[in-house]
Amino acid sequence: MSAQILLWIPLAPLLASALLAAWQFSGRGQGEAWERSAAWLVVLAITVAWVGAAWQAWQIWQGKASAAIYAYGVWFDSGRWQLQWQLQADGWHLALAALLAGLLLIGTRFAIHYLHRETGFQRVFALLALLTGAMMLIVLAANVWLTFVGWELAGVSSYALIAYAYDRPVAAAHASRVLITNRLGDAGLLLLLVWSLVWLDSCEWGVLNQQVVELDSLHRTILALCLVLAASVKSVQLPFTPWLARAMEGPTPTSAVFYGGVMIHAGVFLLLQGQGLLQQAPAVMGLMTVLGGLTFGYSVVVGWTQTDIKTAHAYATTGQLGLMFVSCGLGYWQLAGWYMAAHAVVRMFL
């Protein structure tokens, strides 16, 4: 397996986003004449991510490569703590990266005609590329701190796209509401990073899932609660559910990839990523089951009262996410993983 190919899966869309942003800030690349160039740059970058992830997954499935963790340098090193740029390559993570990149590619391609001649066309495509890079980091990160980097980049792109029509007070207000709510989840992930370093001297997911058994029950519960807080906010479990309907203020293609097929499942993925940790905190798994069940019931009732299709889809999504939390809480991890992947495809096309 090539470490260079793995690196380009998140790097290609991030570089495309940075290039489009540079064009914007320089005053170039504006207007209809540049739409085609901006759009196909992003499509090419996402295609690179999709092909790279699919190829690496295929190599592992064929037995031509083995699962591995690759380090690309050290970001922070002080005493007993070290934070590295690490990506993990195994069949499940790469297959999920390929699936999400494929959905993002479809949504981006659809957005070319949907947003034609719209103000801010290039801005939207820069943000779609940023989201792609962020999701690839979340899925492939081998440690909590790099997951947090992708988590924050996804949040920033989400905020900017909800406020796409920033001259409208409603759009700006909804974007701010979503941003503030999601900061609570960010705090949970940040606390998980800090406490894992303090108690385990490492924030690698493998170490966290395997060595958490060495901690006492209180410390295990605290780490698990931090993880569930982050996942609950991002995947809109109660009491954070209402932010998703407000997020539908953005353009429809971005709503599809953010809150239908891709980013909305990041919380469920986080639960699957921390499976070993959560299994050592049975009380927290019980809490996940209750939260998921309540979210499902709430979403069904509220969804019956909606009169517009986007909000109805929003509450249908939260209901399904609630059932995924129930699956994780009951220990059906593999079912939750397949459920998440299937729901991402179906919801994206809806």
N, C-alpha and C positions, 0 to 999 in steps of 0.2 A: 504494500500500500504506500502511496506517495504522500508524504507530509505536505508537500507543496500543493497538490491537488486539494487536499483537505482545507488548507488555509484559504484557497481562493473561493471556497463556497460562501463564507461570509464576506470576504474582502471585495469580491467583484461588485456586488450591489452597493457596498459602502463607498467604494471609490466612485461609482457612477453618481451616487447622491452628492458626494463632495464636489464632483466636477460640475454638475448642474447648479449647485449652490454657488459655486465660484462664478459661473456665467451670470447668474442672477445678480449677485452683488457687484459685478463689474459693469452692469448695465447692458450686457450683450445677451444674445440668445432670447430676445423678447419677441412677442408677436407670432402671428400665424406662420410666418416663414420658417421659424425654428421649431415648430411643433413636431414635425416628422423626425428631426435629428434627436430631440430630447426623448421622444417616445421610444424610438428604436434603440437608443443607447441603453435605456433602462430595460427594455425587453431583452437585449443581448446580455446584459449583466445578470439578469434573473435566469436566463437560459443557461449561462455558465454555472450558476449555483445549482440549478436543477440537474443538469447533466453530470456535474461533478459528484453530487450526492448519490444519484442513481448508479453511477459507475462504481463508486466505492462500495456501495451496498451490494451490488452484483458480484464484485470481486470477493467479498466476504462469504456470500451465500454459495459461491462456486468453490470455496476452499482455497482460492488463490491468494488470499490475504487473511490476516487474523486481526482481531480487535486489539486496539492499542490506544495509548494516550500520547499525544505529541506536545512538546513544550517549544514555544517560539521565543522565549526570553523571559526575563524577570522584570516585573513592574515595580515591586516594592520588596525590600529585604532589610529587616531590622531585627537583630537578636534571633529569637526562635521563630519568628514569623516571616514567611516568604509568600508573596503572591505572584504567580506565574501566568503567562499567557498560554493556557493549555486547552487543547481541543481533544475530545474523545471520539474515536471512530469504532463503532460496533454496528452490527446489522440493524438493531432496532432504532438507534438514534439517526443513522444515515437514511434508513427507509422513511422515517418520519420527516426528516429534513427534505427529502426528495418530494414527498407528498405535499408539504406546505409550499415548497418552491413552485411546484407544478400548479397549485391553486393560485398562488400569487401571479404566476405567469399568465394564466387565463384571465384573471381579473384585470391585470394591467393591459393586456391586449384589448379587452372589451372597453376599457376606459379611453382608448385612443379616439374612438368615434363618439363615445358618449360625451366627452369633454371638448370635442373639437370646437375651436373658436371661443372657448370660454376664457374669461380672465383668470390668470393664475394656472394655466395649463401646465407650464413647466414646473411650477411649484409643487403641484400635485404629484407629478412623476418623480421629482426628487424625493418627496416624502414616501412614495411607494417603494423606491429603492432603499431608502433608509429603513423602512419597516422590514423589508426582506432581509437585509443584513442583520438587523436586530433579532429577528426570529431565528436565523441560522445560528447566531451566537447563543441564544437561549437554549436551543436544542442540542448544540454540539459542545457547549462549555463543559469543561471537566471539573470546574470548581465554582463555588458560590459567588465569588467576586466577579468572575467573567459573566456568569448568569445575570448578576445585578447590572452590569454594563449594558447587556442586551435588553434587560427589563426597562431600564431608563430610556434607552433610545427608542424603544417601542412606545413608551409613554409620551415622549416628546412628539413623535410623529403623529400619534393619535390626537393629541391636543391641537396640533397645527391643522389637521384635516377636519376636525369637528368645527374649528373656527375658520374654515375655508372662506366663507363669506363674512370676514371679520368686520365689515362695515354694518352688519346687521346686529343689533343688540342681543337678539335671541341667540344667535350663533355664538357670540362671544361669551354670553352668560352660561350657556350649556357647556362650552369648552372649559371654562373656569371651574364649573361644578365638577366635571369629570376629573380634571387635573387635581383638584383638592382631595377628592375622594380617593383617588389612586395613590396619593402620597401616603395614606395609611398602610396600604399594602407594601409600598416601597420601604416603609419603616420596619415592617415585619421581616422582609428579606435582609435588610441591613443589620437588624439585630441578630438574625440567624448567622450572618457572616461574622459579626463581632464575637458572639458567644462561642461559636465553633472554634475560632482562633484562640480564645481565652481558655476554653476547657479541653480542646483536643489538639491545639497547636497546629491545626490545619483546617482549610476550608474546602478541600477536595471532596467531591461527592462520594467517591469510593471510601475514603477514610471516614467521612461522616456517617455513612450507612453501616459500616462494619465495626467501627470502634465505639459507637455510641453505647454499646452494651457495657462498656467499662465505667460509664457515668452512673450516678445514683438516679433514682426515679424522678426526683424533682428537676434535675438538670435535663433529663431526657424529655420531660413534659414541656419545659420551657422552650427547648429547641423545636419540638414538634408544634407547639402553639404558634411560634414565630412563622414557621413554614405554612401552617394552615391559614394564618392571617393574610399572608401575601397571596396565597392561592385563592382565598375567598374573595378578596377585593377584585383581583384581575378577572376571575371567572364569575363575578357578580352573584355571589351567594348572599343571603340575608345577613345583616341588614343593609348591604350595599347594592342590592339588586336595581333600584331605580335609576342608577347612572347610565345603564345601557340604553334605555329609551331616549335619553337626552343626547347620547352619542350619535344617534341616527340623523342628527342635523347635517352631517357631512354629505358629500356627493354619494350617490348610490353605489358606484363601483368600489369606493373606499369603505363604505359600510359593509359591503359583501365580504371583502378580504379581512377587514379588521374585526367586525362584530358578528360575522357569520361563519367564515371558514378558518381563520388563522389565529389572530391575536387573542380572541376570547377564550381559546382553549389553552392558553399558556398556564393558567392556574391549575388545570387538571394535569397538564404535563409536569408541573412542579411537584404535585403529589406523587406521581409515578416516579419522578426522579429521586424523591426522598423516601421511597418505600421502606428501606431498611430502618430509617429513623422512626417513621410512623408506627411500624410494627412493634417497636419497643415502648410505645406510649398508648396503651389500649384505651385509656380514658379519652384521649384526643381523637382516636378513631371513632369512638362512640359519638363524640361531638360532631365529627364530620358527617356521620350518618344522619344525625338529627338536623343539622343545618341543610343538608341536601334534600331531605324529605320536606322540610318546611319551605324551602325555596321552590321545590316542584309544586307543592300545593298552592302557594301564593301566586306563582306564575300562571298556573292554569286558571285560577279565578280571575286574576287581573286581565289575562289575555282574552277572556270571553267578552270583556267590556270595550275592547279597542275597536276603533272605527277606521283606522288607516293601516295599510299593509305592512309598513316598515315597523311600526310599534308592535303589531301583532307578531311579526317575526322575532322581534326582540324578546318578547316574553315567552315565545315558543323555545327560543334558544336557551334562556335561563332555566326553563323547566328541564330541558334535556341535560344541561350542565349539573343541575341538582341531582339527577339520577346518576350521573357519573361520580359525584361526590359520595352518594350512597354506596355505589359499587366499591369505591376505594375504602370507605369506612367499614364495609363488611369483609374486606380482604380479597375481593375479586379483582385483583390488579390487572390481570390479562384481559378480562372482560372490559374493564374501564378503558384500557388502551385501544382495543379494537372499536369500542363504542365511540371514543373520541375521534379516531381516524374516519370512521364511516359518517359520523355526524358532520365533521368538517366538510366532507365532499357534498353531502346532501344539502346542507345549509348554504354553502357557497352558491350552488346552482339555483336554489330557491331565491 
